[in-house]
Amino acid sequence: MTQPHSMFEPARAPREERRQRVLMCAPDDFDVRYVINPWMEHQIGRTARTLAREQWQTLRALVAKSAEVELVTPAAGLPDMVFTANAGFVLGSTAVVSRFRAEERRPEEPLFRAFFEARGFRVAAWPEHVPFEGAGDALIDRGADVVWCGHGMRSAEEAPAALERIVSRRVIGLRLIDPRFYHLDTCFCPLAGGWLMFYPPAFDAASRAAIEAIVPREKRIEIDEADAMRFACNAVDLDGGLALNDASPQLQRRLRAAGFAPVVTPLSEFMKAGGAAKCLTLKLSED
Ligand SMILES: NC(=O)NCCC[C@H](N)C(=O)O
């Protein structure tokens, strides 16, 4: 029987294949200490430290089967630094460091900048007055030669155009309209082969039309509200494997039919801060 070449069957990966590099940050000081998204409401001080560490370690081990995990040192007093998707946006050897909308996360900026510089990335200049939250909002399509950029909640409306000037690739802005899905990666997940898993009601009509103009109907996996609330779209995709917090049996079947191997890895503690699998990772080797 032919086994799928997935992140969870790494022994079959050809050795000569270039492994992805993925940035993570240990949850040493992770907690909910302020409220900057609806998921954090009523969660201050309610994360279970040991469980959070276990959940993060399990995700790290899954990712490590298909990628080199690089770690950035967590800083005390920055409880959201664990969400490395928001470190910045990476394409080739260029990194754009995030400019956080919330004051609480701004001290992460120099730390992530130092990380990118130490790894030899060219750090692009970004207009300070334009909030932009990195790979939380900017996602590379895996079929078309475009970058999708969510705005309206965290990243500013000007962010897609500013990003396009840096990456010299078409950047399509998508307006987010539901505060529960405040980052694009909470409701939109481009997948290998040009597939797209997403939650349409999170977008305004013009954005839905823009998605439909690029992604063919047969490649669109539209999920329902219950799966969206499980952060099913916040999936880490590596070698056909999809690590995600949770997904209904129907959605898992649908993903399998499309050739993906969903693996549920509970991340309840991070959900309290409004993040799940994808938010806890940043791909460093994007072509
Ligand atoms: N969606 C993401 O990419 N990251 C999750 C960020 C959670 C954090 N508490 C925040 O609100 O910025």
The ligand as a Gaussian input file, in Angstrom:
#p B3LYP/6-31G(d) Opt

LIG

0 1
 N       -3.888000      34.488000      14.748000
 C       -2.584000      34.554000      14.952000
 O       -1.852000      34.557000      13.987000
 N       -2.073000      34.676000      16.193000
 C       -2.736000      34.626000      17.415000
 C       -2.432000      35.833000      18.243000
 C       -3.109000      35.826000      19.594000
 C       -2.812000      37.045000      20.436000
 N       -3.442000      36.935000      21.707000
 C       -3.266000      38.300000      19.756000
 O       -4.427000      38.668000      19.925000
 O       -2.484000      38.967000      19.083000

